[in-house]
Amino acid sequence: MSADTDLYQEVVIEHKRSPRNFGTLPAPTHQARGHNPSCGDDLSVQLELDGDTIRDIRFHGSGCAISMASASMMTEAIRGKNVQTARELQQHFRAVLTGTEDPEGAPIGKLVSLAAVRRYPSRIKCGLLGWHALMHALNDEGAPAEEGVVTTRDGT
């Protein structure tokens, strides 16, 4: 089985069972909540930015294996990186899941293990939920860390 065909790869199951960076930050500088009303997945992402660097990131909430694993892998991939790198990674990951970028050539690291999600259109929004919340939090730069809600409906 390959990353492009096996929806529940071992790495996805591992991140669902033991999500990385799960919990809350004591003093987030940015945060947002993602909610998918069609399935009930509900995740909040909290960031601590130091200038343009994501010093720390946490997420909490509940969701299916895909949304939890994706959020967990997202936190590992962007922690310690600058905001622009996080935005670029989100764009590539989104392109892979929506089928506009080939997983084999995409610079997304182990997030490629979620590439099979693109074969299940109803699950794309699950894979992108935490990323939507992350982008919403980053777009609220300079705003107090009040919890914004972004609701996904179309899976993009």
ROTIDREN-283599 format. One line per 8 residues: their letters; for each residue x, y, z of N, C-alpha, C. Coordinates in nm, 4 decimals. Layout:
a) X/Y/Z/X/Y/Z/X/Y/Z; ...
//
This chain:
msadtdly) 0.0846/-0.1175/0.0000/0.0000/0.0000/0.0000/0.0891/0.1237/0.0000; 0.0379/0.2331/-0.0594/0.1174/0.3547/-0.0684/0.0477/0.4685/0.0030; 0.1198/0.5791/0.0155/0.0643/0.6975/0.0794/-0.0567/0.7492/0.0040; -0.0642/0.7178/-0.1228/-0.1723/0.7680/-0.2046/-0.2970/0.6802/-0.1989; -0.2886/0.5601/-0.1434/-0.4045/0.4716/-0.1437/-0.4504/0.4280/-0.0051; -0.3649/0.4246/0.0919/-0.3998/0.3756/0.2247/-0.4379/0.4920/0.3160; -0.5670/0.5097/0.3403/-0.6159/0.6228/0.4183/-0.5667/0.6201/0.5626; -0.5666/0.5038/0.6249/-0.5279/0.4957/0.7652/-0.3907/0.4306/0.7793
qevviehk) -0.2883/0.5014/0.7371/-0.1524/0.4518/0.7511/-0.1136/0.4481/0.8985; -0.0113/0.3744/0.9272/0.0352/0.3592/1.0656/0.0651/0.4933/1.1315; 0.1287/0.5843/1.0585/0.1633/0.7146/1.1162/0.0373/0.7947/1.1507; -0.0678/0.7815/1.0718/-0.1933/0.8502/1.0999/-0.2555/0.7940/1.2276; -0.2586/0.6639/1.2384/-0.3145/0.6004/1.3579/-0.2333/0.6372/1.4821; -0.1022/0.6398/1.4688/-0.0166/0.6773/1.5820/-0.0441/0.8205/1.6283; -0.0600/0.9129/1.5344/-0.0873/1.0526/1.5711/-0.2271/1.0692/1.6290; -0.3205/0.9854/1.5902/-0.4541/0.9901/1.6496/-0.4492/0.9377/1.7931
rsprnfgt) -0.3779/0.8272/1.8125/-0.3697/0.7670/1.9464/-0.2901/0.8538/2.0434; -0.1816/0.9137/1.9943/-0.0943/0.9962/2.0790/-0.0641/1.1279/2.0085; -0.1631/1.2177/2.0053/-0.1407/1.3430/1.9342/-0.0291/1.4255/1.9980; 0.0547/1.4807/1.9120/0.1640/1.5665/1.9588/0.1104/1.7076/1.9819; 0.1659/1.7747/2.0810/0.1309/1.9138/2.1107/-0.0186/1.9326/2.1372; -0.0800/1.8327/2.1990/-0.2214/1.8392/2.2332/-0.2356/1.9053/2.3687; -0.3209/2.0027/2.3782/-0.3435/2.0738/2.5035/-0.3559/2.2227/2.4772; -0.3378/2.3010/2.5811/-0.3512/2.4460/2.5675/-0.2233/2.5155/2.6114
lpapthqa) -0.2040/2.6353/2.5585/-0.0908/2.7190/2.5976/-0.1347/2.8110/2.7112; -0.0456/2.8399/2.8051/-0.0840/2.9284/2.9154/-0.1119/3.0720/2.8693; -0.0405/3.1191/2.7673/-0.0582/3.2578/2.7225/-0.0416/3.2672/2.5707; -0.1400/3.2161/2.4957/-0.1274/3.2224/2.3500/-0.1344/3.3662/2.2996; -0.0599/3.3938/2.1935/-0.0682/3.5261/2.1311/-0.1724/3.5273/2.0203; -0.2027/3.4104/1.9645/-0.2997/3.3959/1.8567/-0.3727/3.2627/1.8757; -0.5005/3.2617/1.8402/-0.5744/3.1368/1.8459/-0.6981/3.1452/1.7586; -0.7455/3.0306/1.7192/-0.8691/3.0216/1.6414/-0.9252/2.8814/1.6558
rghnpscg) -1.0527/2.8720/1.6299/-1.1223/2.7447/1.6408/-1.1770/2.7060/1.5040; -1.1633/2.5791/1.4700/-1.2218/2.5269/1.3474/-1.3306/2.4281/1.3831; -1.4436/2.4413/1.3169/-1.5573/2.3529/1.3448/-1.6171/2.3076/1.2125; -1.6438/2.1796/1.2018/-1.7077/2.1238/1.0835/-1.8472/2.0779/1.1237; -1.9496/2.1547/1.0893/-2.0846/2.1203/1.1334/-2.1388/1.9915/1.0721; -2.0834/1.9484/0.9591/-2.1363/1.8273/0.8966/-2.0975/1.6998/0.9698; -1.9858/1.7038/1.0448/-1.9453/1.5822/1.1159/-1.9218/1.6049/1.2652; -1.9110/1.7310/1.3065/-1.8920/1.7611/1.4480/-1.7476/1.7789/1.4911
ddlsvqle) -1.6509/1.7596/1.4001/-1.5109/1.7838/1.4370/-1.4966/1.9278/1.4849; -1.4232/1.9479/1.5937/-1.4092/2.0796/1.6544/-1.2695/2.0900/1.7143; -1.1835/2.1700/1.6536/-1.0455/2.1850/1.6989/-1.0102/2.3309/1.7194; -0.9352/2.3590/1.8237/-0.8811/2.4927/1.8471/-0.7296/2.4859/1.8372; -0.6720/2.5873/1.7759/-0.5277/2.5978/1.7608/-0.4827/2.7223/1.8348; -0.3789/2.7084/1.9160/-0.3218/2.8200/1.9894/-0.1750/2.8331/1.9530; -0.1320/2.9572/1.9346/0.0066/2.9862/1.8971/0.0704/3.0821/1.9943; 0.2005/3.0683/2.0074/0.2813/3.1689/2.0740/0.3841/3.2134/1.9717
ldgdtird) 0.3619/3.3341/1.9191/0.4557/3.3879/1.8215/0.5589/3.4740/1.8901; 0.6810/3.4649/1.8410/0.7911/3.5504/1.8840/0.8386/3.6202/1.7574; 0.7864/3.7394/1.7340/0.8136/3.8058/1.6081/0.7455/3.7284/1.4974; 0.8251/3.6769/1.4040/0.7728/3.6019/1.2907/0.7916/3.4506/1.3083; 0.8313/3.4096/1.4279/0.8587/3.2683/1.4543/0.7490/3.2068/1.5400; 0.7065/3.0888/1.5014/0.6080/3.0148/1.5808/0.6856/2.9433/1.6915; 0.6937/3.0086/1.8045/0.7700/2.9549/1.9169/0.7059/2.8295/1.9728; 0.5720/2.8331/1.9846/0.5021/2.7168/2.0388/0.3639/2.7086/1.9754
irfhgsgc) 0.3107/2.5897/1.9719/0.1788/2.5655/1.9146/0.1162/2.4478/1.9869; -0.0123/2.4598/2.0111/-0.0907/2.3524/2.0714/-0.2264/2.3472/2.0015; -0.2891/2.2323/2.0099/-0.4261/2.2214/1.9624/-0.5031/2.1368/2.0613; -0.6328/2.1573/2.0660/-0.7189/2.0751/2.1501/-0.8574/2.0680/2.0869; -0.9332/1.9739/2.1322/-1.0665/1.9525/2.0803/-1.0885/1.8056/2.0508; -1.1853/1.7813/1.9638/-1.2158/1.6425/1.9297/-1.2473/1.6330/1.7811; -1.2229/1.5147/1.7290/-1.2493/1.4923/1.5882/-1.2142/1.3511/1.5481; -1.2330/1.3248/1.4209/-1.2026/1.1926/1.3669/-1.0510/1.1718/1.3611
aismasas) -1.0114/1.0513/1.3264/-0.8685/1.0183/1.3188/-0.7950/1.1089/1.2213; -0.8568/1.1411/1.1090/-0.7909/1.2232/1.0073/-0.7684/1.3649/1.0588; -0.8702/1.4274/1.1175/-0.8533/1.5653/1.1644/-0.7552/1.5730/1.2809; -0.7593/1.4768/1.3706/-0.6673/1.4786/1.4847/-0.5237/1.4528/1.4402; -0.5040/1.3540/1.3534/-0.3690/1.3226/1.3060/-0.3117/1.4386/1.2254; -0.3937/1.4995/1.1416/-0.3471/1.6113/1.0606/-0.3046/1.7288/1.1488; -0.3848/1.7610/1.2485/-0.3501/1.8705/1.3396/-0.2230/1.8381/1.4173; -0.2092/1.7156/1.4619/-0.0898/1.6738/1.5345/0.0350/1.6872/1.4473
mmteairg) 0.0267/1.6364/1.3236/0.1415/1.6447/1.2324/0.1705/1.7899/1.1940; 0.0660/1.8711/1.1831/0.0823/2.0130/1.1533/0.1659/2.0811/1.2614; 0.1334/2.0528/1.3875/0.2070/2.1190/1.4960/0.3546/2.0820/1.4937; 0.3828/1.9560/1.4646/0.5235/1.9136/1.4562/0.5951/1.9804/1.3391; 0.5236/1.9941/1.2283/0.5850/2.0463/1.1067/0.6153/2.1954/1.1143; 0.5358/2.2717/1.1893/0.5562/2.4173/1.1871/0.6139/2.4756/1.3147; 0.6205/2.3982/1.4199/0.6760/2.4488/1.5457/0.8207/2.4901/1.5237; 0.8531/2.6142/1.5617/0.9879/2.6675/1.5470/1.0157/2.7300/1.4110
knvqtare) 0.9183/2.7192/1.3201/0.9349/2.7749/1.1856/0.8796/2.9170/1.1812; 0.9138/2.9887/1.0742/0.8563/3.1222/1.0603/0.7179/3.1128/0.9974; 0.6434/3.2208/1.0082/0.5052/3.2240/0.9622/0.4962/3.1974/0.8121; 0.5866/3.2540/0.7348/0.5825/3.2334/0.5896/0.6006/3.0856/0.5542; 0.6898/3.0173/0.6217/0.7101/2.8743/0.5992/0.5826/2.7965/0.6304; 0.5151/2.8338/0.7391/0.3892/2.7679/0.7759/0.2830/2.7904/0.6683; 0.2750/2.9119/0.6165/0.1773/2.9423/0.5113/0.2059/2.8611/0.3848; 0.3332/2.8519/0.3482/0.3706/2.7763/0.2287/0.3408/2.6279/0.2454
lqqhfrav) 0.3696/2.5743/0.3634/0.3407/2.4337/0.3895/0.1904/2.4082/0.3809; 0.1111/2.4993/0.4359/-0.0341/2.4855/0.4290/-0.0811/2.4846/0.2842; -0.0254/2.5713/0.2020/-0.0657/2.5781/0.0613/-0.0332/2.4476/-0.0115; 0.0868/2.3937/0.0122/0.1244/2.2674/-0.0522/0.0371/2.1516/-0.0020; 0.0140/2.1458/0.1287/-0.0667/2.0387/0.1862/-0.2095/2.0448/0.1319; -0.2658/2.1643/0.1290/-0.4001/2.1825/0.0749/-0.4049/2.1393/-0.0715; -0.3031/2.1754/-0.1484/-0.2980/2.1385/-0.2907/-0.2909/1.9872/-0.3081; -0.2178/1.9198/-0.2207/-0.2107/1.7732/-0.2276/-0.3474/1.7125/-0.1972
ltgtedpe) -0.4119/1.7599/-0.0917/-0.5408/1.7015/-0.0531/-0.6508/1.7312/-0.1545; -0.6433/1.8451/-0.2197/-0.7470/1.8801/-0.3172/-0.7129/1.8298/-0.4570; -0.5979/1.7651/-0.4730/-0.5622/1.7026/-0.5996/-0.4980/1.7931/-0.7019; -0.4563/1.9134/-0.6614/-0.3925/2.0040/-0.7568/-0.2402/1.9963/-0.7532; -0.1867/1.9180/-0.6615/-0.0418/1.8970/-0.6548/-0.0155/1.7486/-0.6307; 0.0836/1.6970/-0.7000/0.1214/1.5559/-0.6880/0.1896/1.5328/-0.5529; 0.1421/1.4367/-0.4746/0.2024/1.4108/-0.3439/0.3510/1.3745/-0.3529; 0.3888/1.3081/-0.4605/0.5280/1.2636/-0.4733/0.6269/1.3802/-0.4800
gapigklv) 0.5870/1.4912/-0.5390/0.6790/1.6038/-0.5535/0.6565/1.7151/-0.4534; 0.5555/1.7018/-0.3697/0.5206/1.8088/-0.2764/0.6163/1.8120/-0.1573; 0.6626/1.9311/-0.1198/0.7533/1.9443/-0.0055/0.6771/1.9486/0.1274; 0.6124/1.8366/0.1618/0.5294/1.8351/0.2824/0.5753/1.7335/0.3872; 0.6899/1.6718/0.3661/0.7433/1.5783/0.4649/0.6484/1.4639/0.4939; 0.6376/1.4266/0.6218/0.5551/1.3109/0.6559/0.4055/1.3374/0.6450; 0.3675/1.4620/0.6184/0.2266/1.4905/0.5915/0.1775/1.4167/0.4672; 0.2724/1.3688/0.3863/0.2357/1.2912/0.2679/0.1572/1.1656/0.3066
slaavrry) 0.1702/1.1227/0.4309/0.0956/1.0045/0.4761/-0.0551/1.0297/0.4765; -0.0970/1.1548/0.4639/-0.2392/1.1877/0.4566/-0.2862/1.2084/0.3126; -0.2002/1.1849/0.2159/-0.2337/1.2099/0.0751/-0.3543/1.1299/0.0273; -0.3779/1.0140/0.0833/-0.4911/0.9313/0.0401/-0.6251/0.9987/0.0664; -0.6262/1.0972/0.1548/-0.7499/1.1692/0.1854/-0.8089/1.2288/0.0571; -0.7250/1.2642/-0.0377/-0.7744/1.3258/-0.1617/-0.8660/1.2324/-0.2406; -0.8592/1.1029/-0.2142/-0.9469/1.0067/-0.2822/-1.0855/0.9985/-0.2174; -1.1026/1.0687/-0.1066/-1.2281/1.0683/-0.0314/-1.2728/1.2128/-0.0111
psrikcgl) -1.3412/1.2717/-0.1083/-1.3757/1.4146/-0.1019/-1.4430/1.4588/0.0277; -1.5249/1.3748/0.0857/-1.5922/1.4138/0.2098/-1.4954/1.4216/0.3279; -1.3763/1.3665/0.3149/-1.2795/1.3668/0.4245/-1.1747/1.4786/0.4114; -1.1709/1.5472/0.2971/-1.0721/1.6540/0.2764/-1.0852/1.7607/0.3839; -1.2085/1.7974/0.4154/-1.2286/1.9003/0.5187/-1.1759/1.8533/0.6545; -1.1768/1.7238/0.6789/-1.1209/1.6698/0.8037/-0.9699/1.6949/0.8089; -0.9031/1.6655/0.6995/-0.7594/1.6847/0.6932/-0.7171/1.8299/0.7004; -0.8048/1.9201/0.6582/-0.7695/2.0628/0.6535/-0.8220/2.1445/0.7707
lgwhalmh) -0.9025/2.0857/0.8582/-0.9661/2.1621/0.9656/-0.8657/2.2357/1.0545; -0.7669/2.1658/1.1066/-0.6668/2.2306/1.1915/-0.5882/2.3370/1.1165; -0.5633/2.3120/0.9884/-0.4901/2.4083/0.9045/-0.5727/2.5342/0.8823; -0.7043/2.5186/0.8646/-0.7917/2.6354/0.8519/-0.7838/2.7198/0.9794; -0.7910/2.6549/1.0931/-0.7824/2.7274/1.2195/-0.6463/2.7968/1.2324; -0.5396/2.7275/1.1930/-0.4061/2.7878/1.1981/-0.4000/2.9133/1.1130; -0.4469/2.9055/0.9888/-0.4411/3.0214/0.8996/-0.5259/3.1357/0.9531; -0.6419/3.1038/1.0101/-0.7273/3.2068/1.0692/-0.6544/3.2750/1.1856
alndegap) -0.5890/3.1966/1.2688/-0.5144/3.2542/1.3813/-0.4009/3.3435/1.3309; -0.3287/3.2984/1.2305/-0.2174/3.3783/1.1770/-0.2661/3.5055/1.1085; -0.3829/3.5015/1.0485/-0.4360/3.6195/0.9808/-0.4852/3.7256/1.0768; -0.5017/3.6897/1.2027/-0.5457/3.7855/1.3034/-0.4283/3.8471/1.3770; -0.3161/3.8662/1.3083/-0.1963/3.9234/1.3697/-0.2288/4.0585/1.4314; -0.1758/4.0784/1.5490/-0.1942/4.2041/1.6184/-0.3226/4.2093/1.6995; -0.4134/4.1167/1.6747/-0.5387/4.1132/1.7494/-0.5169/4.0378/1.8799; -0.5942/4.0689/1.9805/-0.5826/3.9917/2.1044/-0.6174/3.8459/2.0776
aeegvvtt) -0.5691/3.7600/2.1617/-0.5893/3.6153/2.1427/-0.7293/3.5761/2.1850; -0.8274/3.6257/2.1130/-0.9655/3.5854/2.1361/-0.9964/3.4740/2.0391; -1.0778/3.3850/2.0812/-1.1025/3.2669/1.9992/-1.1967/3.2995/1.8842; -1.1401/3.3012/1.7637/-1.2205/3.3189/1.6434/-1.2680/3.1825/1.5978; -1.3811/3.1786/1.5339/-1.4339/3.0507/1.4852/-1.4367/3.0546/1.3335; -1.3799/2.9528/1.2744/-1.3872/2.9370/1.1297/-1.4597/2.8059/1.1043; -1.5645/2.8122/1.0262/-1.6447/2.6942/0.9998/-1.6209/2.6486/0.8576; -1.5904/2.5217/0.8398/-1.5698/2.4698/0.7053/-1.6987/2.4074/0.6552
rdgt) -1.7266/2.4312/0.5300/-1.8473/2.3745/0.4690/-1.8132/2.3063/0.3365; -1.7157/2.3615/0.2637/-1.6882/2.3114/0.1294/-1.5644/2.2239/0.1186; -1.4961/2.2019/0.2286/-1.3803/2.1121/0.2267/-1.2538/2.1731/0.1723; -1.2505/2.3052/0.1523/-1.1279/2.3656/0.0984/-1.0673/2.4658/0.1908
//
